[in-house]
Amino acid sequence: MNKVCVKHLAQKFMWEIVCGDAESLDRPITLPDTNRPGLELAGYFPDSQTKRLVILGEKEMGYIDEVMDEISQRRSFEFLTSENTPCIIVAHGYDCPKVLKEIAQRKNFPIFKSPQKTTAVVVSVTNYLDECLAESVILHGELVRVHGVGVLITGKSGMGKSEIALELIKRGHQLVADDRVDCYAMHNMLIGKTAPLLEGFMELRGVGIINVGRMFGVGSYARRTEIELQIDLEPYDSNHDYDRVGIEEKEYAEILGVKIMRIRIPVSSGRPMSTIIESAVTNFLLLKEGLDSAKEFEERVLTQIAMNKEETE
């Protein structure tokens, strides 16, 4: 899990700083959730999650101005500016309440002002923190977008993964990550990307580092994608009984608690791997639409067997 501080949010969304010095901006953020403190402003504090970012929107500001007296404001604001709370954002362009600003200055507590509407602040902050604080893992392989599908190509070193990815790029598909794939789970999806330093670059044995964007155009790589399919490359074994029809039970891989379909493809000299992977992705898209070619073929065979049996009888 990445470390996120208040200053990262302030820099990301360019909020106006109302209170807090550089030291206060180092407060850590550990939860991706936000708190619209209606109950806290009403004086009810039990079960309040103090580690959430606090957002004061139009309704909260109206309640503070029209209902709360100075004593109730001090009681609520003392609680909302606890050591565990990362910061407070005043949305909709409202000015920070005077009592809150006074308490925040005394505690060196960070308060920001945003011109955006409350819902926009909540959505943008939550989405950003969801990604930053998501559980993550680094995998060895190639991540490409084929027909819009994020495909994770894995296999032992020397299987030609980079060369296959390069061939797919030449055929109009997109590179996301070469060799190092940073995966994180978010909203029951598996998202993959690479380190910013490596974006758009590939390593080819005997050639070195190449800039994919400059060689094949800016549309030849993407910064991230949802991973929906894993293709595991393995050396061809003549003694192994490979599934030639595809009617066997589908195999799934589980990464960070998210299940994705996995296909094992044998690699041998002369096999057009890029074409095979394109075909596998197309078949995967058909499966998502409820069209199973293997079952369709099986039904056709069974129908033919039944017809032959009737003719025999």
NUTIPA-754261 format. One record per residue (C-alpha): residue number from 1; residue in one letter; x, y, z. Coordinates in nm, 3 decimals, always signed. Example, Ala and Ser with C-alpha at 12.3 -4.5 7.8 and 13.67 -1.06 7.14 Angstrom:
{1; A; {+1.230; -0.450; +0.780}} {2; S; {+1.367; -0.106; +0.714}} 
# end
This chain:
{1; M; {+0.000; +0.000; +0.000}} {2; N; {+0.133; +0.342; -0.097}} {3; K; {+0.182; +0.614; +0.159}} {4; V; {-0.043; +0.913; +0.099}} {5; C; {-0.014; +1.242; +0.285}} {6; V; {-0.237; +1.546; +0.297}} {7; K; {+0.010; +1.741; +0.081}} {8; H; {-0.039; +1.489; -0.202}} {9; L; {-0.409; +1.574; -0.213}} {10; A; {-0.344; +1.948; -0.189}} {11; Q; {-0.100; +1.929; -0.482}} {12; K; {-0.324; +1.698; -0.686}} {13; F; {-0.637; +1.915; -0.663}} {14; M; {-0.467; +2.255; -0.612}} {15; W; {-0.670; +2.345; -0.305}} {16; E; {-0.628; +2.680; -0.135}} {17; I; {-0.460; +2.641; +0.205}} {18; V; {-0.655; +2.811; +0.485}} {19; C; {-0.464; +2.675; +0.784}} {20; G; {-0.164; +2.453; +0.846}} {21; D; {+0.208; +2.473; +0.783}} {22; A; {+0.438; +2.233; +0.596}} {23; E; {+0.458; +2.000; +0.896}} {24; S; {+0.080; +1.966; +0.918}} {25; L; {+0.066; +1.865; +0.550}} {26; D; {+0.262; +1.550; +0.633}} {27; R; {-0.039; +1.399; +0.811}} {28; P; {-0.095; +1.047; +0.672}} {29; I; {-0.418; +0.936; +0.504}} {30; T; {-0.504; +0.571; +0.567}} {31; L; {-0.868; +0.548; +0.456}} {32; P; {-1.016; +0.629; +0.113}} {33; D; {-1.348; +0.733; +0.268}} {34; T; {-1.473; +1.085; +0.341}} {35; N; {-1.693; +1.216; +0.621}} {36; R; {-1.982; +1.459; +0.581}} {37; P; {-2.006; +1.540; +0.955}} {38; G; {-2.380; +1.592; +1.003}} {39; L; {-2.403; +1.394; +1.327}} {40; E; {-2.081; +1.542; +1.464}} {41; L; {-2.211; +1.895; +1.405}} {42; A; {-2.530; +1.796; +1.587}} {43; G; {-2.318; +1.693; +1.886}} {44; Y; {-2.328; +1.314; +1.843}} {45; F; {-1.974; +1.172; +1.851}} {46; P; {-1.997; +0.794; +1.928}} {47; D; {-1.898; +0.559; +1.643}} {48; S; {-1.749; +0.847; +1.442}} {49; Q; {-1.457; +0.742; +1.221}} {50; T; {-1.197; +1.009; +1.298}} {51; K; {-0.947; +0.884; +1.036}} {52; R; {-1.160; +1.001; +0.744}} {53; L; {-1.117; +1.329; +0.560}} {54; V; {-1.386; +1.577; +0.664}} {55; I; {-1.574; +1.766; +0.392}} {56; L; {-1.794; +2.064; +0.476}} {57; G; {-2.043; +2.123; +0.197}} {58; E; {-2.342; +2.348; +0.140}} {59; K; {-2.569; +2.173; +0.391}} {60; E; {-2.303; +2.161; +0.664}} {61; M; {-2.216; +2.528; +0.618}} {62; G; {-2.583; +2.623; +0.627}} {63; Y; {-2.629; +2.429; +0.951}} {64; I; {-2.319; +2.590; +1.107}} {65; D; {-2.431; +2.944; +1.018}} {66; E; {-2.801; +2.914; +1.094}} {67; V; {-2.830; +2.664; +1.381}} {68; M; {-2.506; +2.631; +1.577}} {69; D; {-2.402; +2.881; +1.840}} {70; E; {-2.038; +2.943; +1.932}} {71; I; {-2.036; +2.691; +2.217}} {72; S; {-2.172; +2.406; +2.003}} {73; Q; {-1.933; +2.502; +1.722}} {74; R; {-1.634; +2.484; +1.956}} {75; R; {-1.744; +2.145; +2.088}} {76; S; {-1.787; +1.998; +1.739}} {77; F; {-1.481; +2.158; +1.584}} {78; E; {-1.256; +2.046; +1.869}} {79; F; {-1.366; +1.690; +1.793}} {80; L; {-1.335; +1.722; +1.413}} {81; T; {-0.978; +1.854; +1.438}} {82; S; {-0.846; +1.556; +1.629}} {83; E; {-0.495; +1.418; +1.576}} {84; N; {-0.632; +1.123; +1.373}} {85; T; {-0.826; +1.337; +1.123}} {86; P; {-0.611; +1.412; +0.815}} {87; C; {-0.767; +1.743; +0.717}} {88; I; {-1.087; +1.937; +0.652}} {89; I; {-1.196; +2.059; +0.308}} {90; V; {-1.448; +2.341; +0.278}} {91; A; {-1.623; +2.291; -0.055}} {92; H; {-1.837; +2.507; -0.281}} {93; G; {-1.611; +2.810; -0.235}} {94; Y; {-1.738; +2.885; +0.116}} {95; D; {-1.515; +3.065; +0.365}} {96; C; {-1.392; +2.866; +0.662}} {97; P; {-1.600; +2.934; +0.978}} {98; K; {-1.415; +3.172; +1.212}} {99; V; {-1.436; +2.942; +1.514}} {100; L; {-1.302; +2.648; +1.311}} {101; K; {-1.017; +2.858; +1.174}} {102; E; {-0.923; +2.976; +1.523}} {103; I; {-0.912; +2.620; +1.660}} {104; A; {-0.721; +2.492; +1.355}} {105; Q; {-0.456; +2.764; +1.386}} {106; R; {-0.406; +2.680; +1.753}} {107; K; {-0.366; +2.309; +1.673}} {108; N; {-0.177; +2.359; +1.345}} {109; F; {-0.450; +2.156; +1.175}} {110; P; {-0.473; +2.162; +0.791}} {111; I; {-0.784; +2.316; +0.635}} {112; F; {-0.836; +2.368; +0.262}} {113; K; {-1.085; +2.554; +0.048}} {114; S; {-1.215; +2.418; -0.282}} {115; P; {-1.429; +2.602; -0.541}} {116; Q; {-1.583; +2.273; -0.656}} {117; K; {-1.926; +2.149; -0.556}} {118; T; {-1.941; +1.910; -0.264}} {119; T; {-2.027; +1.601; -0.470}} {120; A; {-1.740; +1.673; -0.710}} {121; V; {-1.494; +1.699; -0.421}} {122; V; {-1.621; +1.375; -0.265}} {123; V; {-1.605; +1.179; -0.592}} {124; S; {-1.262; +1.306; -0.701}} {125; V; {-1.104; +1.254; -0.357}} {126; T; {-1.255; +0.907; -0.314}} {127; N; {-1.149; +0.789; -0.661}} {128; Y; {-0.795; +0.919; -0.613}} {129; L; {-0.756; +0.761; -0.269}} {130; D; {-0.913; +0.434; -0.384}} {131; E; {-0.634; +0.401; -0.637}} {132; C; {-0.352; +0.523; -0.413}} {133; L; {-0.448; +0.311; -0.111}} {134; A; {-0.552; -0.003; -0.297}} {135; E; {-0.379; -0.331; -0.215}} {136; S; {-0.112; -0.391; -0.479}} {137; V; {+0.138; -0.649; -0.603}} {138; I; {+0.417; -0.646; -0.864}} {139; L; {+0.407; -0.925; -1.125}} {140; H; {+0.661; -1.034; -1.387}} {141; G; {+0.517; -1.034; -1.737}} {142; E; {+0.379; -0.826; -2.021}} {143; L; {+0.057; -0.628; -2.004}} {144; V; {-0.104; -0.535; -2.336}} {145; R; {-0.443; -0.415; -2.456}} {146; V; {-0.570; -0.641; -2.733}} {147; H; {-0.904; -0.544; -2.889}} {148; G; {-0.957; -0.326; -2.581}} {149; V; {-0.902; -0.616; -2.338}} {150; G; {-0.623; -0.599; -2.081}} {151; V; {-0.418; -0.917; -2.130}} {152; L; {-0.150; -1.024; -1.881}} {153; I; {+0.108; -1.243; -2.058}} {154; T; {+0.309; -1.454; -1.813}} {155; G; {+0.558; -1.736; -1.836}} {156; K; {+0.912; -1.833; -1.752}} {157; S; {+1.202; -1.610; -1.851}} {158; G; {+1.312; -1.667; -2.210}} {159; M; {+0.966; -1.760; -2.340}} {160; G; {+0.965; -1.458; -2.573}} {161; K; {+0.703; -1.253; -2.391}} {162; S; {+0.854; -0.917; -2.492}} {163; E; {+0.887; -1.027; -2.856}} {164; I; {+0.522; -1.138; -2.862}} {165; A; {+0.414; -0.808; -2.706}} {166; L; {+0.618; -0.619; -2.969}} {167; E; {+0.450; -0.814; -3.248}} {168; L; {+0.108; -0.729; -3.102}} {169; I; {+0.204; -0.360; -3.091}} {170; K; {+0.304; -0.376; -3.459}} {171; R; {-0.042; -0.521; -3.529}} {172; G; {-0.210; -0.213; -3.377}} {173; H; {-0.253; -0.312; -3.012}} {174; Q; {-0.121; -0.125; -2.707}} {175; L; {+0.157; -0.185; -2.459}} {176; V; {+0.084; -0.107; -2.094}} {177; A; {+0.375; -0.264; -1.907}} {178; D; {+0.691; -0.449; -2.005}} {179; D; {+0.847; -0.696; -1.760}} {180; R; {+0.715; -0.520; -1.447}} {181; V; {+0.338; -0.503; -1.400}} {182; D; {+0.202; -0.312; -1.101}} {183; C; {-0.138; -0.461; -1.016}} {184; Y; {-0.391; -0.326; -0.768}} {185; A; {-0.748; -0.420; -0.684}} {186; M; {-1.014; -0.151; -0.699}} {187; H; {-1.394; -0.187; -0.700}} {188; N; {-1.366; -0.564; -0.763}} {189; M; {-1.150; -0.498; -1.069}} {190; L; {-0.783; -0.574; -1.126}} {191; I; {-0.600; -0.271; -1.263}} {192; G; {-0.253; -0.292; -1.414}} {193; K; {+0.007; -0.030; -1.497}} {194; T; {+0.383; +0.018; -1.478}} {195; A; {+0.612; +0.257; -1.295}} {196; P; {+0.602; +0.612; -1.444}} {197; L; {+0.974; +0.582; -1.527}} {198; L; {+0.905; +0.279; -1.753}} {199; E; {+0.595; +0.404; -1.935}} {200; G; {+0.622; +0.349; -2.310}} {201; F; {+0.956; +0.165; -2.296}} {202; M; {+1.047; -0.197; -2.369}} {203; E; {+1.358; -0.409; -2.326}} {204; L; {+1.451; -0.646; -2.607}} {205; R; {+1.736; -0.891; -2.567}} {206; G; {+2.014; -0.811; -2.815}} {207; V; {+1.862; -0.471; -2.902}} {208; G; {+1.828; -0.291; -2.569}} {209; I; {+1.571; -0.035; -2.456}} {210; I; {+1.330; +0.094; -2.719}} {211; N; {+1.082; +0.381; -2.701}} {212; V; {+0.754; +0.229; -2.817}} {213; G; {+0.574; +0.563; -2.837}} {214; R; {+0.828; +0.717; -3.072}} {215; M; {+0.867; +0.408; -3.288}} {216; F; {+0.498; +0.322; -3.329}} {217; G; {+0.314; +0.641; -3.230}} {218; V; {+0.157; +0.775; -2.911}} {219; G; {-0.141; +0.541; -2.953}} {220; S; {+0.083; +0.235; -2.922}} {221; Y; {+0.086; +0.238; -2.542}} {222; A; {-0.158; +0.304; -2.260}} {223; R; {-0.087; +0.414; -1.905}} {224; R; {-0.313; +0.157; -1.740}} {225; T; {-0.588; -0.095; -1.811}} {226; E; {-0.825; -0.334; -1.640}} {227; I; {-0.676; -0.684; -1.650}} {228; E; {-0.942; -0.931; -1.767}} {229; L; {-0.744; -1.221; -1.912}} {230; Q; {-0.418; -1.397; -1.825}} {231; I; {-0.232; -1.592; -2.093}} {232; D; {+0.030; -1.819; -1.941}} {233; L; {+0.297; -1.928; -2.191}} {234; E; {+0.463; -2.265; -2.136}} {235; P; {+0.710; -2.475; -2.338}} {236; Y; {+0.546; -2.723; -2.573}} {237; D; {+0.553; -3.077; -2.436}} {238; S; {+0.480; -3.351; -2.689}} {239; N; {+0.386; -3.588; -2.405}} {240; H; {+0.123; -3.352; -2.265}} {241; D; {-0.239; -3.401; -2.368}} {242; Y; {-0.351; -3.046; -2.455}} {243; D; {-0.716; -2.950; -2.476}} {244; R; {-0.791; -2.921; -2.848}} {245; V; {-1.163; -2.841; -2.826}} {246; G; {-1.203; -2.616; -2.523}} {247; I; {-1.498; -2.790; -2.360}} {248; E; {-1.310; -2.851; -2.037}} {249; E; {-1.386; -2.637; -1.731}} {250; K; {-1.254; -2.284; -1.769}} {251; E; {-0.949; -2.201; -1.556}} {252; Y; {-0.924; -1.889; -1.345}} {253; A; {-0.638; -1.712; -1.171}} {254; E; {-0.689; -1.517; -0.851}} {255; I; {-0.483; -1.202; -0.802}} {256; L; {-0.547; -0.982; -0.497}} {257; G; {-0.880; -1.157; -0.449}} {258; V; {-0.998; -1.082; -0.804}} {259; K; {-1.061; -1.377; -1.039}} {260; I; {-0.968; -1.349; -1.406}} {261; M; {-0.979; -1.614; -1.678}} {262; R; {-0.648; -1.789; -1.743}} {263; I; {-0.549; -1.967; -2.065}} {264; R; {-0.237; -2.181; -2.093}} {265; I; {-0.083; -2.170; -2.441}} {266; P; {+0.212; -2.393; -2.541}} {267; V; {+0.496; -2.218; -2.723}} {268; S; {+0.696; -2.389; -2.996}} {269; S; {+0.908; -2.280; -3.289}} {270; G; {+0.702; -2.151; -3.578}} {271; R; {+0.375; -2.091; -3.393}} {272; P; {+0.232; -1.744; -3.477}} {273; M; {+0.184; -1.642; -3.115}} {274; S; {+0.050; -1.293; -3.182}} {275; T; {-0.223; -1.437; -3.406}} {276; I; {-0.304; -1.705; -3.147}} {277; I; {-0.333; -1.446; -2.871}} {278; E; {-0.556; -1.225; -3.088}} {279; S; {-0.778; -1.527; -3.150}} {280; A; {-0.784; -1.613; -2.779}} {281; V; {-0.893; -1.258; -2.693}} {282; T; {-1.163; -1.260; -2.962}} {283; N; {-1.293; -1.590; -2.825}} {284; F; {-1.285; -1.440; -2.474}} {285; L; {-1.499; -1.148; -2.595}} {286; L; {-1.747; -1.395; -2.745}} {287; L; {-1.761; -1.581; -2.413}} {288; K; {-1.844; -1.253; -2.238}} {289; E; {-2.136; -1.218; -2.479}} {290; G; {-2.251; -1.570; -2.390}} {291; L; {-2.125; -1.731; -2.711}} {292; D; {-1.917; -2.042; -2.637}} {293; S; {-1.768; -2.181; -2.958}} {294; A; {-1.661; -2.506; -2.792}} {295; K; {-2.011; -2.579; -2.660}} {296; E; {-2.160; -2.483; -2.994}} {297; F; {-1.930; -2.733; -3.166}} {298; E; {-2.012; -3.000; -2.904}} {299; E; {-2.386; -2.953; -2.962}} {300; R; {-2.333; -2.981; -3.336}} {301; V; {-2.139; -3.307; -3.291}} {302; L; {-2.405; -3.450; -3.059}} {303; T; {-2.677; -3.355; -3.306}} {304; Q; {-2.487; -3.528; -3.588}} {305; I; {-2.441; -3.841; -3.373}} {306; A; {-2.814; -3.849; -3.300}} {307; M; {-2.896; -3.811; -3.670}} {308; N; {-2.656; -4.094; -3.761}} {309; K; {-2.813; -4.314; -3.495}} {310; E; {-3.161; -4.252; -3.634}} {311; E; {-3.046; -4.334; -3.986}} {312; T; {-2.885; -4.658; -3.863}} {313; E; {-3.202; -4.765; -3.684}} 
# end
